[in-house]
Amino acid sequence: MKTTNQVIGEKLKAARLKAGLTQTEVATRLGLSSPMFVHLLESGKSKVPFKTLGQLSIILGFKAEPILNLILGHYAQEKRLEFEAGKKSPRG
């Protein structure tokens, strides 16, 4: 099963390719000197900061809402599991 970061990375890469941009060009537009950060995002090895996601939506021309919903859904599930785990092991 793919992680949320991997799914987001795939969507970002697809949007970049559709826009006809290289990782270097995207990095430059983000104000970065190296494309490594873009590579890490696309490979799912790094989380996308929300501010950067907003910038990428403009640079790559995609609607951020589906990706935001994916991130928020994953976060909600993660917190729900933490909550349930807390109910099973109360501290006295």
PDB file of N, CA, C and O in Angstrom:
ATOM      1  N   MET A   1       0.844  -1.188   0.000  1.00  0.00           N
ATOM      2  CA  MET A   1       0.000   0.000   0.000  1.00  0.00           C
ATOM      3  C   MET A   1       0.890   1.253   0.000  1.00  0.00           C
ATOM      4  O   MET A   1       1.866   1.334   0.747  1.00  0.00           O
ATOM      5  N   LYS A   2       0.546   2.199  -0.827  1.00  0.00           N
ATOM      6  CA  LYS A   2       1.324   3.434  -0.933  1.00  0.00           C
ATOM      7  C   LYS A   2       1.015   4.355   0.238  1.00  0.00           C
ATOM      8  O   LYS A   2      -0.104   4.391   0.750  1.00  0.00           O
ATOM      9  N   THR A   3       2.036   5.094   0.645  1.00  0.00           N
ATOM     10  CA  THR A   3       1.839   6.095   1.690  1.00  0.00           C
ATOM     11  C   THR A   3       1.180   7.330   1.087  1.00  0.00           C
ATOM     12  O   THR A   3       1.144   7.505  -0.131  1.00  0.00           O
ATOM     13  N   THR A   4       0.669   8.167   1.953  1.00  0.00           N
ATOM     14  CA  THR A   4       0.073   9.430   1.493  1.00  0.00           C
ATOM     15  C   THR A   4       1.103  10.253   0.741  1.00  0.00           C
ATOM     16  O   THR A   4       0.799  10.843  -0.295  1.00  0.00           O
ATOM     17  N   ASN A   5       2.333  10.293   1.267  1.00  0.00           N
ATOM     18  CA  ASN A   5       3.383  11.070   0.598  1.00  0.00           C
ATOM     19  C   ASN A   5       3.675  10.544  -0.797  1.00  0.00           C
ATOM     20  O   ASN A   5       3.928  11.327  -1.712  1.00  0.00           O
ATOM     21  N   GLN A   6       3.643   9.220  -0.973  1.00  0.00           N
ATOM     22  CA  GLN A   6       3.890   8.632  -2.294  1.00  0.00           C
ATOM     23  C   GLN A   6       2.778   8.993  -3.271  1.00  0.00           C
ATOM     24  O   GLN A   6       3.046   9.316  -4.428  1.00  0.00           O
ATOM     25  N   VAL A   7       1.536   8.940  -2.810  1.00  0.00           N
ATOM     26  CA  VAL A   7       0.399   9.285  -3.678  1.00  0.00           C
ATOM     27  C   VAL A   7       0.474  10.755  -4.084  1.00  0.00           C
ATOM     28  O   VAL A   7       0.265  11.098  -5.247  1.00  0.00           O
ATOM     29  N   ILE A   8       0.771  11.612  -3.123  1.00  0.00           N
ATOM     30  CA  ILE A   8       0.900  13.045  -3.419  1.00  0.00           C
ATOM     31  C   ILE A   8       2.056  13.278  -4.390  1.00  0.00           C
ATOM     32  O   ILE A   8       1.938  14.056  -5.336  1.00  0.00           O
ATOM     33  N   GLY A   9       3.171  12.597  -4.145  1.00  0.00           N
ATOM     34  CA  GLY A   9       4.328  12.733  -5.032  1.00  0.00           C
ATOM     35  C   GLY A   9       4.003  12.350  -6.461  1.00  0.00           C
ATOM     36  O   GLY A   9       4.423  13.023  -7.403  1.00  0.00           O
ATOM     37  N   GLU A  10       3.259  11.274  -6.621  1.00  0.00           N
ATOM     38  CA  GLU A  10       2.862  10.847  -7.976  1.00  0.00           C
ATOM     39  C   GLU A  10       1.994  11.902  -8.645  1.00  0.00           C
ATOM     40  O   GLU A  10       2.145  12.177  -9.836  1.00  0.00           O
ATOM     41  N   LYS A  11       1.087  12.492  -7.876  1.00  0.00           N
ATOM     42  CA  LYS A  11       0.211  13.536  -8.430  1.00  0.00           C
ATOM     43  C   LYS A  11       1.018  14.776  -8.814  1.00  0.00           C
ATOM     44  O   LYS A  11       0.764  15.394  -9.848  1.00  0.00           O
ATOM     45  N   LEU A  12       1.989  15.133  -7.976  1.00  0.00           N
ATOM     46  CA  LEU A  12       2.833  16.291  -8.290  1.00  0.00           C
ATOM     47  C   LEU A  12       3.670  16.038  -9.541  1.00  0.00           C
ATOM     48  O   LEU A  12       3.811  16.919 -10.389  1.00  0.00           O
ATOM     49  N   LYS A  13       4.221  14.840  -9.649  1.00  0.00           N
ATOM     50  CA  LYS A  13       5.035  14.522 -10.824  1.00  0.00           C
ATOM     51  C   LYS A  13       4.188  14.555 -12.095  1.00  0.00           C
ATOM     52  O   LYS A  13       4.613  15.092 -13.118  1.00  0.00           O
ATOM     53  N   ALA A  14       2.986  13.978 -12.023  1.00  0.00           N
ATOM     54  CA  ALA A  14       2.095  13.984 -13.186  1.00  0.00           C
ATOM     55  C   ALA A  14       1.748  15.419 -13.591  1.00  0.00           C
ATOM     56  O   ALA A  14       1.716  15.745 -14.778  1.00  0.00           O
ATOM     57  N   ALA A  15       1.488  16.275 -12.594  1.00  0.00           N
ATOM     58  CA  ALA A  15       1.163  17.678 -12.892  1.00  0.00           C
ATOM     59  C   ALA A  15       2.364  18.395 -13.498  1.00  0.00           C
ATOM     60  O   ALA A  15       2.214  19.208 -14.410  1.00  0.00           O
ATOM     61  N   ARG A  16       3.556  18.090 -12.987  1.00  0.00           N
ATOM     62  CA  ARG A  16       4.772  18.713 -13.530  1.00  0.00           C
ATOM     63  C   ARG A  16       4.995  18.311 -14.974  1.00  0.00           C
ATOM     64  O   ARG A  16       5.292  19.151 -15.824  1.00  0.00           O
ATOM     65  N   LEU A  17       4.851  17.017 -15.251  1.00  0.00           N
ATOM     66  CA  LEU A  17       5.034  16.532 -16.623  1.00  0.00           C
ATOM     67  C   LEU A  17       3.981  17.119 -17.562  1.00  0.00           C
ATOM     68  O   LEU A  17       4.286  17.477 -18.700  1.00  0.00           O
ATOM     69  N   LYS A  18       2.753  17.214 -17.082  1.00  0.00           N
ATOM     70  CA  LYS A  18       1.676  17.803 -17.888  1.00  0.00           C
ATOM     71  C   LYS A  18       1.978  19.267 -18.204  1.00  0.00           C
ATOM     72  O   LYS A  18       1.655  19.762 -19.284  1.00  0.00           O
ATOM     73  N   ALA A  19       2.606  19.952 -17.237  1.00  0.00           N
ATOM     74  CA  ALA A  19       2.969  21.360 -17.441  1.00  0.00           C
ATOM     75  C   ALA A  19       4.220  21.508 -18.299  1.00  0.00           C
ATOM     76  O   ALA A  19       4.572  22.618 -18.698  1.00  0.00           O
ATOM     77  N   GLY A  20       4.895  20.391 -18.585  1.00  0.00           N
ATOM     78  CA  GLY A  20       6.084  20.429 -19.422  1.00  0.00           C
ATOM     79  C   GLY A  20       7.299  21.025 -18.739  1.00  0.00           C
ATOM     80  O   GLY A  20       8.145  21.640 -19.389  1.00  0.00           O
ATOM     81  N   LEU A  21       7.388  20.845 -17.432  1.00  0.00           N
ATOM     82  CA  LEU A  21       8.496  21.416 -16.672  1.00  0.00           C
ATOM     83  C   LEU A  21       9.424  20.323 -16.148  1.00  0.00           C
ATOM     84  O   LEU A  21       9.003  19.191 -15.911  1.00  0.00           O
ATOM     85  N   THR A  22      10.683  20.680 -15.974  1.00  0.00           N
ATOM     86  CA  THR A  22      11.640  19.773 -15.350  1.00  0.00           C
ATOM     87  C   THR A  22      11.640  20.029 -13.845  1.00  0.00           C
ATOM     88  O   THR A  22      11.111  21.037 -13.377  1.00  0.00           O
ATOM     89  N   GLN A  23      12.235  19.112 -13.099  1.00  0.00           N
ATOM     90  CA  GLN A  23      12.365  19.321 -11.657  1.00  0.00           C
ATOM     91  C   GLN A  23      13.190  20.575 -11.372  1.00  0.00           C
ATOM     92  O   GLN A  23      12.902  21.311 -10.428  1.00  0.00           O
ATOM     93  N   THR A  24      14.202  20.812 -12.179  1.00  0.00           N
ATOM     94  CA  THR A  24      15.041  21.998 -12.008  1.00  0.00           C
ATOM     95  C   THR A  24      14.231  23.274 -12.207  1.00  0.00           C
ATOM     96  O   THR A  24      14.380  24.229 -11.445  1.00  0.00           O
ATOM     97  N   GLU A  25      13.378  23.294 -13.223  1.00  0.00           N
ATOM     98  CA  GLU A  25      12.549  24.476 -13.482  1.00  0.00           C
ATOM     99  C   GLU A  25      11.577  24.730 -12.328  1.00  0.00           C
ATOM    100  O   GLU A  25      11.363  25.875 -11.930  1.00  0.00           O
ATOM    101  N   VAL A  26      10.997  23.667 -11.799  1.00  0.00           N
ATOM    102  CA  VAL A  26      10.073  23.818 -10.662  1.00  0.00           C
ATOM    103  C   VAL A  26      10.836  24.340  -9.453  1.00  0.00           C
ATOM    104  O   VAL A  26      10.373  25.250  -8.766  1.00  0.00           O
ATOM    105  N   ALA A  27      12.004  23.762  -9.196  1.00  0.00           N
ATOM    106  CA  ALA A  27      12.821  24.207  -8.063  1.00  0.00           C
ATOM    107  C   ALA A  27      13.162  25.688  -8.191  1.00  0.00           C
ATOM    108  O   ALA A  27      13.072  26.433  -7.216  1.00  0.00           O
ATOM    109  N   THR A  28      13.549  26.110  -9.373  1.00  0.00           N
ATOM    110  CA  THR A  28      13.893  27.513  -9.603  1.00  0.00           C
ATOM    111  C   THR A  28      12.693  28.408  -9.307  1.00  0.00           C
ATOM    112  O   THR A  28      12.844  29.458  -8.683  1.00  0.00           O
ATOM    113  N   ARG A  29      11.511  28.006  -9.746  1.00  0.00           N
ATOM    114  CA  ARG A  29      10.303  28.807  -9.510  1.00  0.00           C
ATOM    115  C   ARG A  29       9.925  28.836  -8.025  1.00  0.00           C
ATOM    116  O   ARG A  29       9.269  29.768  -7.559  1.00  0.00           O
ATOM    117  N   LEU A  30      10.349  27.807  -7.294  1.00  0.00           N
ATOM    118  CA  LEU A  30      10.130  27.792  -5.846  1.00  0.00           C
ATOM    119  C   LEU A  30      11.203  28.595  -5.109  1.00  0.00           C
ATOM    120  O   LEU A  30      11.116  28.785  -3.896  1.00  0.00           O
ATOM    121  N   GLY A  31      12.220  29.069  -5.848  1.00  0.00           N
ATOM    122  CA  GLY A  31      13.296  29.835  -5.248  1.00  0.00           C
ATOM    123  C   GLY A  31      14.408  28.968  -4.680  1.00  0.00           C
ATOM    124  O   GLY A  31      15.165  29.407  -3.814  1.00  0.00           O
ATOM    125  N   LEU A  32      14.505  27.738  -5.168  1.00  0.00           N
ATOM    126  CA  LEU A  32      15.525  26.810  -4.693  1.00  0.00           C
ATOM    127  C   LEU A  32      16.663  26.709  -5.696  1.00  0.00           C
ATOM    128  O   LEU A  32      16.458  26.900  -6.895  1.00  0.00           O
ATOM    129  N   SER A  33      17.852  26.413  -5.211  1.00  0.00           N
ATOM    130  CA  SER A  33      19.003  26.312  -6.103  1.00  0.00           C
ATOM    131  C   SER A  33      19.234  24.893  -6.618  1.00  0.00           C
ATOM    132  O   SER A  33      20.036  24.683  -7.528  1.00  0.00           O
ATOM    133  N   SER A  34      18.536  23.927  -6.040  1.00  0.00           N
ATOM    134  CA  SER A  34      18.715  22.526  -6.427  1.00  0.00           C
ATOM    135  C   SER A  34      17.356  21.854  -6.586  1.00  0.00           C
ATOM    136  O   SER A  34      16.415  22.188  -5.866  1.00  0.00           O
ATOM    137  N   PRO A  35      17.244  20.918  -7.514  1.00  0.00           N
ATOM    138  CA  PRO A  35      15.980  20.206  -7.701  1.00  0.00           C
ATOM    139  C   PRO A  35      15.774  19.059  -6.699  1.00  0.00           C
ATOM    140  O   PRO A  35      14.770  18.352  -6.784  1.00  0.00           O
ATOM    141  N   MET A  36      16.701  18.864  -5.756  1.00  0.00           N
ATOM    142  CA  MET A  36      16.620  17.738  -4.834  1.00  0.00           C
ATOM    143  C   MET A  36      15.308  17.721  -4.043  1.00  0.00           C
ATOM    144  O   MET A  36      14.712  16.659  -3.866  1.00  0.00           O
ATOM    145  N   PHE A  37      14.855  18.879  -3.569  1.00  0.00           N
ATOM    146  CA  PHE A  37      13.615  18.938  -2.804  1.00  0.00           C
ATOM    147  C   PHE A  37      12.435  18.474  -3.643  1.00  0.00           C
ATOM    148  O   PHE A  37      11.575  17.739  -3.160  1.00  0.00           O
ATOM    149  N   VAL A  38      12.394  18.904  -4.904  1.00  0.00           N
ATOM    150  CA  VAL A  38      11.315  18.486  -5.806  1.00  0.00           C
ATOM    151  C   VAL A  38      11.378  16.977  -6.010  1.00  0.00           C
ATOM    152  O   VAL A  38      10.347  16.305  -6.016  1.00  0.00           O
ATOM    153  N   HIS A  39      12.572  16.450  -6.175  1.00  0.00           N
ATOM    154  CA  HIS A  39      12.745  14.999  -6.319  1.00  0.00           C
ATOM    155  C   HIS A  39      12.227  14.266  -5.082  1.00  0.00           C
ATOM    156  O   HIS A  39      11.529  13.260  -5.206  1.00  0.00           O
ATOM    157  N   LEU A  40      12.563  14.759  -3.897  1.00  0.00           N
ATOM    158  CA  LEU A  40      12.121  14.117  -2.661  1.00  0.00           C
ATOM    159  C   LEU A  40      10.598  14.151  -2.519  1.00  0.00           C
ATOM    160  O   LEU A  40       9.992  13.193  -2.039  1.00  0.00           O
ATOM    161  N   LEU A  41       9.991  15.249  -2.936  1.00  0.00           N
ATOM    162  CA  LEU A  41       8.525  15.339  -2.897  1.00  0.00           C
ATOM    163  C   LEU A  41       7.900  14.336  -3.855  1.00  0.00           C
ATOM    164  O   LEU A  41       6.982  13.602  -3.488  1.00  0.00           O
ATOM    165  N   GLU A  42       8.402  14.311  -5.079  1.00  0.00           N
ATOM    166  CA  GLU A  42       7.829  13.433  -6.100  1.00  0.00           C
ATOM    167  C   GLU A  42       8.021  11.956  -5.783  1.00  0.00           C
ATOM    168  O   GLU A  42       7.204  11.123  -6.171  1.00  0.00           O
ATOM    169  N   SER A  43       9.092  11.635  -5.083  1.00  0.00           N
ATOM    170  CA  SER A  43       9.351  10.230  -4.740  1.00  0.00           C
ATOM    171  C   SER A  43       8.624   9.812  -3.468  1.00  0.00           C
ATOM    172  O   SER A  43       8.655   8.641  -3.091  1.00  0.00           O
ATOM    173  N   GLY A  44       7.970  10.762  -2.804  1.00  0.00           N
ATOM    174  CA  GLY A  44       7.242  10.453  -1.582  1.00  0.00           C
ATOM    175  C   GLY A  44       8.128  10.334  -0.360  1.00  0.00           C
ATOM    176  O   GLY A  44       7.683   9.854   0.683  1.00  0.00           O
ATOM    177  N   LYS A  45       9.371  10.763  -0.470  1.00  0.00           N
ATOM    178  CA  LYS A  45      10.316  10.663   0.638  1.00  0.00           C
ATOM    179  C   LYS A  45      10.264  11.877   1.569  1.00  0.00           C
ATOM    180  O   LYS A  45      10.918  11.896   2.611  1.00  0.00           O
ATOM    181  N   SER A  46       9.488  12.877   1.188  1.00  0.00           N
ATOM    182  CA  SER A  46       9.365  14.077   2.007  1.00  0.00           C
ATOM    183  C   SER A  46       7.913  14.533   2.002  1.00  0.00           C
ATOM    184  O   SER A  46       7.213  14.406   0.998  1.00  0.00           O
ATOM    185  N   LYS A  47       7.473  15.060   3.127  1.00  0.00           N
ATOM    186  CA  LYS A  47       6.127  15.633   3.201  1.00  0.00           C
ATOM    187  C   LYS A  47       6.126  16.977   2.482  1.00  0.00           C
ATOM    188  O   LYS A  47       7.134  17.684   2.452  1.00  0.00           O
ATOM    189  N   VAL A  48       4.988  17.309   1.912  1.00  0.00           N
ATOM    190  CA  VAL A  48       4.856  18.595   1.230  1.00  0.00           C
ATOM    191  C   VAL A  48       4.325  19.615   2.232  1.00  0.00           C
ATOM    192  O   VAL A  48       3.196  19.480   2.704  1.00  0.00           O
ATOM    193  N   PRO A  49       5.116  20.631   2.564  1.00  0.00           N
ATOM    194  CA  PRO A  49       4.590  21.684   3.436  1.00  0.00           C
ATOM    195  C   PRO A  49       3.393  22.364   2.758  1.00  0.00           C
ATOM    196  O   PRO A  49       3.385  22.539   1.539  1.00  0.00           O
ATOM    197  N   PHE A  50       2.403  22.738   3.535  1.00  0.00           N
ATOM    198  CA  PHE A  50       1.190  23.331   2.960  1.00  0.00           C
ATOM    199  C   PHE A  50       1.499  24.586   2.152  1.00  0.00           C
ATOM    200  O   PHE A  50       0.896  24.802   1.100  1.00  0.00           O
ATOM    201  N   LYS A  51       2.424  25.415   2.622  1.00  0.00           N
ATOM    202  CA  LYS A  51       2.789  26.625   1.877  1.00  0.00           C
ATOM    203  C   LYS A  51       3.356  26.252   0.511  1.00  0.00           C
ATOM    204  O   LYS A  51       3.024  26.871  -0.500  1.00  0.00           O
ATOM    205  N   THR A  52       4.212  25.236   0.491  1.00  0.00           N
ATOM    206  CA  THR A  52       4.798  24.779  -0.765  1.00  0.00           C
ATOM    207  C   THR A  52       3.734  24.191  -1.677  1.00  0.00           C
ATOM    208  O   THR A  52       3.785  24.381  -2.892  1.00  0.00           O
ATOM    209  N   LEU A  53       2.775  23.482  -1.106  1.00  0.00           N
ATOM    210  CA  LEU A  53       1.683  22.915  -1.904  1.00  0.00           C
ATOM    211  C   LEU A  53       0.911  24.028  -2.604  1.00  0.00           C
ATOM    212  O   LEU A  53       0.528  23.894  -3.766  1.00  0.00           O
ATOM    213  N   GLY A  54       0.688  25.119  -1.891  1.00  0.00           N
ATOM    214  CA  GLY A  54       0.015  26.264  -2.497  1.00  0.00           C
ATOM    215  C   GLY A  54       0.813  26.855  -3.644  1.00  0.00           C
ATOM    216  O   GLY A  54       0.258  27.197  -4.688  1.00  0.00           O
ATOM    217  N   GLN A  55       2.122  26.974  -3.445  1.00  0.00           N
ATOM    218  CA  GLN A  55       2.993  27.484  -4.510  1.00  0.00           C
ATOM    219  C   GLN A  55       2.982  26.539  -5.709  1.00  0.00           C
ATOM    220  O   GLN A  55       2.902  26.980  -6.855  1.00  0.00           O
ATOM    221  N   LEU A  56       3.062  25.234  -5.435  1.00  0.00           N
ATOM    222  CA  LEU A  56       3.076  24.255  -6.533  1.00  0.00           C
ATOM    223  C   LEU A  56       1.766  24.253  -7.307  1.00  0.00           C
ATOM    224  O   LEU A  56       1.762  24.034  -8.519  1.00  0.00           O
ATOM    225  N   SER A  57       0.656  24.494  -6.621  1.00  0.00           N
ATOM    226  CA  SER A  57      -0.623  24.518  -7.338  1.00  0.00           C
ATOM    227  C   SER A  57      -0.642  25.632  -8.374  1.00  0.00           C
ATOM    228  O   SER A  57      -1.252  25.492  -9.434  1.00  0.00           O
ATOM    229  N   ILE A  58       0.026  26.739  -8.066  1.00  0.00           N
ATOM    230  CA  ILE A  58       0.111  27.851  -9.028  1.00  0.00           C
ATOM    231  C   ILE A  58       1.123  27.528 -10.128  1.00  0.00           C
ATOM    232  O   ILE A  58       0.836  27.699 -11.313  1.00  0.00           O
ATOM    233  N   ILE A  59       2.307  27.061  -9.731  1.00  0.00           N
ATOM    234  CA  ILE A  59       3.371  26.764 -10.694  1.00  0.00           C
ATOM    235  C   ILE A  59       2.942  25.671 -11.676  1.00  0.00           C
ATOM    236  O   ILE A  59       3.182  25.780 -12.879  1.00  0.00           O
ATOM    237  N   LEU A  60       2.310  24.626 -11.159  1.00  0.00           N
ATOM    238  CA  LEU A  60       1.954  23.476 -11.992  1.00  0.00           C
ATOM    239  C   LEU A  60       0.529  23.546 -12.537  1.00  0.00           C
ATOM    240  O   LEU A  60       0.153  22.749 -13.397  1.00  0.00           O
ATOM    241  N   GLY A  61      -0.254  24.482 -12.048  1.00  0.00           N
ATOM    242  CA  GLY A  61      -1.599  24.690 -12.573  1.00  0.00           C
ATOM    243  C   GLY A  61      -2.585  23.583 -12.226  1.00  0.00           C
ATOM    244  O   GLY A  61      -3.324  23.118 -13.094  1.00  0.00           O
ATOM    245  N   PHE A  62      -2.604  23.157 -10.962  1.00  0.00           N
ATOM    246  CA  PHE A  62      -3.582  22.144 -10.562  1.00  0.00           C
ATOM    247  C   PHE A  62      -4.394  22.652  -9.381  1.00  0.00           C
ATOM    248  O   PHE A  62      -3.986  23.571  -8.672  1.00  0.00           O
ATOM    249  N   LYS A  63      -5.550  22.035  -9.188  1.00  0.00           N
ATOM    250  CA  LYS A  63      -6.397  22.377  -8.047  1.00  0.00           C
ATOM    251  C   LYS A  63      -5.873  21.624  -6.826  1.00  0.00           C
ATOM    252  O   LYS A  63      -5.689  20.407  -6.865  1.00  0.00           O
ATOM    253  N   ALA A  64      -5.640  22.350  -5.762  1.00  0.00           N
ATOM    254  CA  ALA A  64      -5.059  21.755  -4.560  1.00  0.00           C
ATOM    255  C   ALA A  64      -6.083  20.997  -3.719  1.00  0.00           C
ATOM    256  O   ALA A  64      -5.700  20.186  -2.876  1.00  0.00           O
ATOM    257  N   GLU A  65      -7.361  21.239  -3.926  1.00  0.00           N
ATOM    258  CA  GLU A  65      -8.401  20.652  -3.072  1.00  0.00           C
ATOM    259  C   GLU A  65      -8.323  19.126  -2.958  1.00  0.00           C
ATOM    260  O   GLU A  65      -8.399  18.611  -1.843  1.00  0.00           O
ATOM    261  N   PRO A  66      -8.174  18.379  -4.060  1.00  0.00           N
ATOM    262  CA  PRO A  66      -8.087  16.916  -3.919  1.00  0.00           C
ATOM    263  C   PRO A  66      -6.884  16.462  -3.078  1.00  0.00           C
ATOM    264  O   PRO A  66      -6.993  15.509  -2.306  1.00  0.00           O
ATOM    265  N   ILE A  67      -5.761  17.127  -3.225  1.00  0.00           N
ATOM    266  CA  ILE A  67      -4.581  16.752  -2.445  1.00  0.00           C
ATOM    267  C   ILE A  67      -4.755  17.157  -0.986  1.00  0.00           C
ATOM    268  O   ILE A  67      -4.352  16.422  -0.085  1.00  0.00           O
ATOM    269  N   LEU A  68      -5.351  18.316  -0.751  1.00  0.00           N
ATOM    270  CA  LEU A  68      -5.616  18.729   0.631  1.00  0.00           C
ATOM    271  C   LEU A  68      -6.545  17.728   1.308  1.00  0.00           C
ATOM    272  O   LEU A  68      -6.325  17.357   2.461  1.00  0.00           O
ATOM    273  N   ASN A  69      -7.576  17.292   0.603  1.00  0.00           N
ATOM    274  CA  ASN A  69      -8.499  16.315   1.174  1.00  0.00           C
ATOM    275  C   ASN A  69      -7.793  15.005   1.498  1.00  0.00           C
ATOM    276  O   ASN A  69      -8.077  14.383   2.522  1.00  0.00           O
ATOM    277  N   LEU A  70      -6.880  14.583   0.638  1.00  0.00           N
ATOM    278  CA  LEU A  70      -6.107  13.376   0.881  1.00  0.00           C
ATOM    279  C   LEU A  70      -5.259  13.521   2.147  1.00  0.00           C
ATOM    280  O   LEU A  70      -5.241  12.628   2.993  1.00  0.00           O
ATOM    281  N   ILE A  71      -4.566  14.641   2.271  1.00  0.00           N
ATOM    282  CA  ILE A  71      -3.714  14.885   3.434  1.00  0.00           C
ATOM    283  C   ILE A  71      -4.554  14.945   4.710  1.00  0.00           C
ATOM    284  O   ILE A  71      -4.213  14.313   5.710  1.00  0.00           O
ATOM    285  N   LEU A  72      -5.632  15.692   4.676  1.00  0.00           N
ATOM    286  CA  LEU A  72      -6.464  15.846   5.865  1.00  0.00           C
ATOM    287  C   LEU A  72      -7.147  14.533   6.251  1.00  0.00           C
ATOM    288  O   LEU A  72      -7.314  14.244   7.436  1.00  0.00           O
ATOM    289  N   GLY A  73      -7.537  13.747   5.264  1.00  0.00           N
ATOM    290  CA  GLY A  73      -8.135  12.437   5.541  1.00  0.00           C
ATOM    291  C   GLY A  73      -7.142  11.510   6.218  1.00  0.00           C
ATOM    292  O   GLY A  73      -7.491  10.795   7.158  1.00  0.00           O
ATOM    293  N   HIS A  74      -5.908  11.523   5.741  1.00  0.00           N
ATOM    294  CA  HIS A  74      -4.861  10.701   6.332  1.00  0.00           C
ATOM    295  C   HIS A  74      -4.583  11.153   7.759  1.00  0.00           C
ATOM    296  O   HIS A  74      -4.437  10.322   8.656  1.00  0.00           O
ATOM    297  N   TYR A  75      -4.509  12.446   7.972  1.00  0.00           N
ATOM    298  CA  TYR A  75      -4.258  12.992   9.298  1.00  0.00           C
ATOM    299  C   TYR A  75      -5.379  12.601  10.263  1.00  0.00           C
ATOM    300  O   TYR A  75      -5.117  12.208  11.401  1.00  0.00           O
ATOM    301  N   ALA A  76      -6.613  12.709   9.807  1.00  0.00           N
ATOM    302  CA  ALA A  76      -7.757  12.354  10.658  1.00  0.00           C
ATOM    303  C   ALA A  76      -7.702  10.881  11.051  1.00  0.00           C
ATOM    304  O   ALA A  76      -7.954  10.532  12.204  1.00  0.00           O
ATOM    305  N   GLN A  77      -7.375  10.029  10.105  1.00  0.00           N
ATOM    306  CA  GLN A  77      -7.278   8.598  10.397  1.00  0.00           C
ATOM    307  C   GLN A  77      -6.160   8.326  11.400  1.00  0.00           C
ATOM    308  O   GLN A  77      -6.336   7.542  12.332  1.00  0.00           O
ATOM    309  N   GLU A  78      -5.023   8.966  11.210  1.00  0.00           N
ATOM    310  CA  GLU A  78      -3.883   8.796  12.113  1.00  0.00           C
ATOM    311  C   GLU A  78      -4.249   9.223  13.537  1.00  0.00           C
ATOM    312  O   GLU A  78      -3.917   8.523  14.494  1.00  0.00           O
ATOM    313  N   LYS A  79      -4.918  10.345  13.686  1.00  0.00           N
ATOM    314  CA  LYS A  79      -5.305  10.850  15.005  1.00  0.00           C
ATOM    315  C   LYS A  79      -6.391   9.976  15.634  1.00  0.00           C
ATOM    316  O   LYS A  79      -6.418   9.804  16.853  1.00  0.00           O
ATOM    317  N   ARG A  80      -7.269   9.435  14.823  1.00  0.00           N
ATOM    318  CA  ARG A  80      -8.306   8.533  15.324  1.00  0.00           C
ATOM    319  C   ARG A  80      -7.668   7.279  15.923  1.00  0.00           C
ATOM    320  O   ARG A  80      -8.085   6.807  16.980  1.00  0.00           O
ATOM    321  N   LEU A  81      -6.651   6.742  15.238  1.00  0.00           N
ATOM    322  CA  LEU A  81      -5.946   5.563  15.743  1.00  0.00           C
ATOM    323  C   LEU A  81      -5.223   5.875  17.051  1.00  0.00           C
ATOM    324  O   LEU A  81      -5.232   5.058  17.972  1.00  0.00           O
ATOM    325  N   GLU A  82      -4.601   7.041  17.140  1.00  0.00           N
ATOM    326  CA  GLU A  82      -3.940   7.448  18.379  1.00  0.00           C
ATOM    327  C   GLU A  82      -4.957   7.561  19.513  1.00  0.00           C
ATOM    328  O   GLU A  82      -4.678   7.151  20.639  1.00  0.00           O
ATOM    329  N   PHE A  83      -6.113   8.105  19.226  1.00  0.00           N
ATOM    330  CA  PHE A  83      -7.169   8.265  20.217  1.00  0.00           C
ATOM    331  C   PHE A  83      -7.625   6.901  20.726  1.00  0.00           C
ATOM    332  O   PHE A  83      -7.746   6.691  21.933  1.00  0.00           O
ATOM    333  N   GLU A  84      -7.873   5.984  19.809  1.00  0.00           N
ATOM    334  CA  GLU A  84      -8.312   4.633  20.182  1.00  0.00           C
ATOM    335  C   GLU A  84      -7.242   3.916  20.994  1.00  0.00           C
ATOM    336  O   GLU A  84      -7.570   3.208  21.946  1.00  0.00           O
ATOM    337  N   ALA A  85      -5.967   4.083  20.640  1.00  0.00           N
ATOM    338  CA  ALA A  85      -4.875   3.471  21.391  1.00  0.00           C
ATOM    339  C   ALA A  85      -4.830   4.014  22.814  1.00  0.00           C
ATOM    340  O   ALA A  85      -4.514   3.279  23.749  1.00  0.00           O
ATOM    341  N   GLY A  86      -5.138   5.271  22.980  1.00  0.00           N
ATOM    342  CA  GLY A  86      -5.165   5.890  24.308  1.00  0.00           C
ATOM    343  C   GLY A  86      -6.272   5.330  25.186  1.00  0.00           C
ATOM    344  O   GLY A  86      -6.116   5.244  26.404  1.00  0.00           O
ATOM    345  N   LYS A  87      -7.380   4.951  24.583  1.00  0.00           N
ATOM    346  CA  LYS A  87      -8.483   4.375  25.341  1.00  0.00           C
ATOM    347  C   LYS A  87      -8.149   2.970  25.857  1.00  0.00           C
ATOM    348  O   LYS A  87      -8.725   2.511  26.843  1.00  0.00           O
ATOM    349  N   LYS A  88      -7.222   2.299  25.187  1.00  0.00           N
ATOM    350  CA  LYS A  88      -6.878   0.941  25.560  1.00  0.00           C
ATOM    351  C   LYS A  88      -5.821   0.878  26.661  1.00  0.00           C
ATOM    352  O   LYS A  88      -5.685  -0.145  27.332  1.00  0.00           O
ATOM    353  N   SER A  89      -5.087   1.945  26.845  1.00  0.00           N
ATOM    354  CA  SER A  89      -4.018   1.906  27.841  1.00  0.00           C
ATOM    355  C   SER A  89      -4.038   3.158  28.712  1.00  0.00           C
ATOM    356  O   SER A  89      -3.161   4.015  28.612  1.00  0.00           O
ATOM    357  N   PRO A  90      -5.061   3.248  29.575  1.00  0.00           N
ATOM    358  CA  PRO A  90      -5.154   4.447  30.438  1.00  0.00           C
ATOM    359  C   PRO A  90      -4.010   4.491  31.451  1.00  0.00           C
ATOM    360  O   PRO A  90      -3.542   3.469  31.954  1.00  0.00           O
ATOM    361  N   ARG A  91      -3.593   5.703  31.719  1.00  0.00           N
ATOM    362  CA  ARG A  91      -2.517   5.903  32.700  1.00  0.00           C
ATOM    363  C   ARG A  91      -3.162   6.314  34.028  1.00  0.00           C
ATOM    364  O   ARG A  91      -4.093   7.118  34.066  1.00  0.00           O
ATOM    365  N   GLY A  92      -2.658   5.758  35.073  1.00  0.00           N
ATOM    366  CA  GLY A  92      -3.251   6.034  36.374  1.00  0.00           C
ATOM    367  C   GLY A  92      -2.380   6.816  37.178  1.00  0.00           C
ATOM    368  O   GLY A  92      -2.719   7.146  38.314  1.00  0.00           O
TER     369      GLY A  92
END
